[in-house]
């Protein structure tokens, strides 16, 4: 899935009695064009505890249900769902959306599940 998410290919060459070779390709990027500004590599304790109100949880409940149908590698689908809550007036929801979007950069499935779960605590 990760290779496909990056528009790459996966292949196999197999010869009876000689073994198999698995291969994959990824599109190379230009490192000079990559901005690391705002890139987060670790999660702080503050990010793990957002004080959602009852209204926040009610607003996010249908969003969370829809997001649970996807893995972190399905970024287009996730971003489309997040658009439905982007205009929320809640600072807590805005913070949560920002964390989910940052996680889309790292493609961390475990963190994605955590972010979906902290809304339900």
Backbone torsions as a table, in degrees:
resi	resn	phi	psi	omega
1	UNK	NA	-39.5	-178.6
2	UNK	-64.0	-40.4	179.7
3	UNK	-64.1	-44.6	179.1
4	UNK	-64.7	-36.9	179.2
5	UNK	-62.5	-25.4	179.4
6	UNK	-102.1	20.5	177.5
7	UNK	59.9	34.0	177.9
8	UNK	-98.8	-173.6	179.9
9	UNK	-132.0	153.7	175.3
10	UNK	-124.6	138.8	-179.6
11	UNK	-144.6	171.7	-178.1
12	UNK	-143.9	134.3	172.0
13	UNK	-121.7	121.8	-176.3
14	UNK	-128.7	132.2	176.2
15	UNK	-124.2	124.8	-178.5
16	UNK	-56.5	128.6	178.2
17	UNK	80.3	-7.4	-178.9
18	UNK	-114.1	-15.5	-179.5
19	UNK	106.8	-170.6	-176.9
20	UNK	-133.8	150.0	175.6
21	UNK	-122.2	122.5	175.2
22	UNK	-99.8	141.7	179.8
23	UNK	-142.0	159.7	173.1
24	UNK	-148.3	156.8	177.2
25	UNK	-126.0	149.6	173.8
26	UNK	-133.3	146.0	176.9
27	UNK	-73.2	130.0	179.3
28	UNK	-77.8	139.6	176.2
29	UNK	-103.3	172.1	177.3
30	UNK	-101.4	107.4	-176.1
31	UNK	-59.1	-25.4	-180.0
32	UNK	-68.5	-22.4	-177.6
33	UNK	-94.7	0.6	-177.1
34	UNK	-92.7	124.6	177.5
35	UNK	-98.0	127.9	178.6
36	UNK	-94.1	2.2	-179.7
37	UNK	-62.3	129.6	178.7
38	UNK	79.2	3.1	-179.8
39	UNK	-77.4	126.3	-177.3
40	UNK	-109.5	128.2	-179.4
41	UNK	-105.8	-14.0	179.3
42	UNK	-135.3	158.5	-179.9
43	UNK	-102.5	129.2	178.6
44	UNK	-87.4	162.6	176.3
45	UNK	-59.5	-35.0	179.5
46	UNK	-60.5	-36.4	179.6
47	UNK	-69.7	-21.6	-177.4
48	UNK	-86.0	-12.5	-177.4
49	UNK	-130.9	101.8	174.9
50	UNK	-110.4	130.2	-176.4
51	UNK	-82.3	77.4	179.8
52	UNK	-70.1	137.2	174.4
53	UNK	-83.1	171.4	176.9
54	UNK	-59.6	-40.6	178.6
55	UNK	-66.2	-38.8	177.1
56	UNK	-58.8	-47.7	-178.4
57	UNK	-62.6	-40.1	178.9
58	UNK	-65.2	-39.3	179.2
59	UNK	-68.1	-37.0	-177.3
60	UNK	-83.3	-21.4	-174.7
61	UNK	-51.3	-50.5	179.8
62	UNK	-68.7	-29.1	177.9
63	UNK	-67.1	-46.3	179.9
64	UNK	-60.5	-44.1	179.4
65	UNK	-57.7	-44.8	179.5
66	UNK	-67.3	-40.8	-178.5
67	UNK	-65.9	-32.2	-178.8
68	UNK	-63.1	-15.5	178.9
69	UNK	-77.7	-7.9	-174.3
70	UNK	-121.8	156.6	169.5
71	UNK	-95.2	165.2	-177.3
72	UNK	-60.5	-21.3	-178.0
73	UNK	-76.0	-12.2	179.9
74	UNK	-93.6	61.6	-170.3
75	UNK	-62.0	-38.9	-179.6
76	UNK	-61.6	-43.2	179.3
77	UNK	-65.2	-41.4	179.8
78	UNK	-64.5	-45.9	179.6
79	UNK	-61.9	-37.3	178.4
80	UNK	-63.4	-42.8	178.7
81	UNK	-66.0	-41.4	-179.5
82	UNK	-62.3	-27.5	178.6
83	UNK	-59.1	-29.2	-179.1
84	UNK	-68.5	-16.6	-177.5
85	UNK	-120.4	2.8	-177.1
86	UNK	-61.7	-31.8	-176.7
87	UNK	-90.4	10.6	179.4
88	UNK	-58.9	142.0	178.6
89	UNK	-81.4	-11.5	-177.3
90	UNK	-76.9	124.6	176.5
91	UNK	-65.4	-33.7	178.4
92	UNK	-63.7	-43.7	179.0
93	UNK	-67.2	-40.4	178.2
94	UNK	-61.5	-40.6	177.9
95	UNK	-63.4	-43.5	-179.9
96	UNK	-63.0	-44.4	178.3
97	UNK	-59.4	-42.8	178.7
98	UNK	-60.5	-42.9	179.0
99	UNK	-64.3	-41.4	178.6
100	UNK	-63.8	-43.4	179.8
101	UNK	-63.2	-40.5	177.1
102	UNK	-63.5	-36.1	179.4
103	UNK	-68.8	-26.1	176.3
104	UNK	-63.0	-26.1	178.9
105	UNK	-71.0	-41.5	-176.2
106	UNK	-88.7	-14.1	-179.5
107	UNK	54.2	44.5	-179.0
108	UNK	-93.5	102.0	-176.9
109	UNK	-62.4	-40.6	179.8
110	UNK	-61.5	-43.7	179.0
111	UNK	-66.2	-37.5	177.4
112	UNK	-59.1	-46.0	178.7
113	UNK	-63.5	-41.3	176.2
114	UNK	-57.7	-46.0	-178.0
115	UNK	-64.5	-33.9	176.0
116	UNK	-70.7	-34.4	-177.1
117	UNK	-77.1	-31.5	-176.3
118	UNK	-66.4	-18.7	177.6
119	UNK	-75.3	-18.5	-174.8
120	UNK	-102.6	-2.5	-176.7
121	UNK	-71.7	NA	NA
